[in-house]
Amino acid sequence: MLAEETTTPDGQRTFELVRCPACTQVHFVNRTTGKLLGDK
């Protein structure tokens, strides 16, 4: 389950830690865009 995305006081987006059921590893996902941390 994804937690809500949060925004820091200076307006930067934060990423949520998600355990992937497909590969069992941990990924950082921007819930608003669905992009992984590091994706362009």
Rosetta constraint file for C-alpha pairs under 8 A:
AtomPair CA 1 CA 18 HARMONIC 7.49 0.50
AtomPair CA 2 CA 16 HARMONIC 7.02 0.50
AtomPair CA 2 CA 17 HARMONIC 7.86 0.50
AtomPair CA 2 CA 18 HARMONIC 6.56 0.50
AtomPair CA 2 CA 31 HARMONIC 7.54 0.50
AtomPair CA 3 CA 16 HARMONIC 6.60 0.50
AtomPair CA 4 CA 16 HARMONIC 7.74 0.50
AtomPair CA 4 CA 31 HARMONIC 7.32 0.50
AtomPair CA 5 CA 13 HARMONIC 7.57 0.50
AtomPair CA 5 CA 14 HARMONIC 6.43 0.50
AtomPair CA 5 CA 15 HARMONIC 6.61 0.50
AtomPair CA 5 CA 16 HARMONIC 6.61 0.50
AtomPair CA 5 CA 30 HARMONIC 7.01 0.50
AtomPair CA 5 CA 31 HARMONIC 6.00 0.50
AtomPair CA 5 CA 32 HARMONIC 7.25 0.50
AtomPair CA 6 CA 13 HARMONIC 6.49 0.50
AtomPair CA 6 CA 14 HARMONIC 5.74 0.50
AtomPair CA 6 CA 15 HARMONIC 7.79 0.50
AtomPair CA 7 CA 11 HARMONIC 5.74 0.50
AtomPair CA 7 CA 12 HARMONIC 5.69 0.50
AtomPair CA 7 CA 13 HARMONIC 4.85 0.50
AtomPair CA 7 CA 14 HARMONIC 6.00 0.50
AtomPair CA 8 CA 12 HARMONIC 5.45 0.50
AtomPair CA 8 CA 13 HARMONIC 6.63 0.50
AtomPair CA 8 CA 14 HARMONIC 7.32 0.50
AtomPair CA 13 CA 30 HARMONIC 7.94 0.50
AtomPair CA 14 CA 30 HARMONIC 7.01 0.50
AtomPair CA 15 CA 28 HARMONIC 5.50 0.50
AtomPair CA 15 CA 29 HARMONIC 5.27 0.50
AtomPair CA 15 CA 30 HARMONIC 4.83 0.50
AtomPair CA 15 CA 31 HARMONIC 7.34 0.50
AtomPair CA 15 CA 37 HARMONIC 7.18 0.50
AtomPair CA 16 CA 28 HARMONIC 5.31 0.50
AtomPair CA 16 CA 29 HARMONIC 5.35 0.50
AtomPair CA 16 CA 30 HARMONIC 6.41 0.50
AtomPair CA 16 CA 31 HARMONIC 7.30 0.50
AtomPair CA 17 CA 26 HARMONIC 6.63 0.50
AtomPair CA 17 CA 27 HARMONIC 5.84 0.50
AtomPair CA 17 CA 28 HARMONIC 4.71 0.50
AtomPair CA 17 CA 29 HARMONIC 6.59 0.50
AtomPair CA 18 CA 26 HARMONIC 5.59 0.50
AtomPair CA 18 CA 27 HARMONIC 5.31 0.50
AtomPair CA 18 CA 28 HARMONIC 6.11 0.50
AtomPair CA 18 CA 29 HARMONIC 6.85 0.50
AtomPair CA 19 CA 24 HARMONIC 6.21 0.50
AtomPair CA 19 CA 25 HARMONIC 5.76 0.50
AtomPair CA 19 CA 26 HARMONIC 4.46 0.50
AtomPair CA 19 CA 27 HARMONIC 6.38 0.50
AtomPair CA 20 CA 24 HARMONIC 4.99 0.50
AtomPair CA 20 CA 25 HARMONIC 5.56 0.50
AtomPair CA 20 CA 26 HARMONIC 5.97 0.50
AtomPair CA 20 CA 27 HARMONIC 6.89 0.50
AtomPair CA 21 CA 25 HARMONIC 7.85 0.50
AtomPair CA 27 CA 36 HARMONIC 6.94 0.50
AtomPair CA 27 CA 37 HARMONIC 7.70 0.50
AtomPair CA 28 CA 36 HARMONIC 5.69 0.50
AtomPair CA 28 CA 37 HARMONIC 5.44 0.50
AtomPair CA 29 CA 34 HARMONIC 6.13 0.50
AtomPair CA 29 CA 35 HARMONIC 5.76 0.50
AtomPair CA 29 CA 36 HARMONIC 4.55 0.50
AtomPair CA 29 CA 37 HARMONIC 6.04 0.50
AtomPair CA 30 CA 34 HARMONIC 5.25 0.50
AtomPair CA 30 CA 35 HARMONIC 5.51 0.50
AtomPair CA 30 CA 36 HARMONIC 6.32 0.50
AtomPair CA 30 CA 37 HARMONIC 7.17 0.50
AtomPair CA 31 CA 35 HARMONIC 7.52 0.50
AtomPair CA 35 CA 39 HARMONIC 6.18 0.50
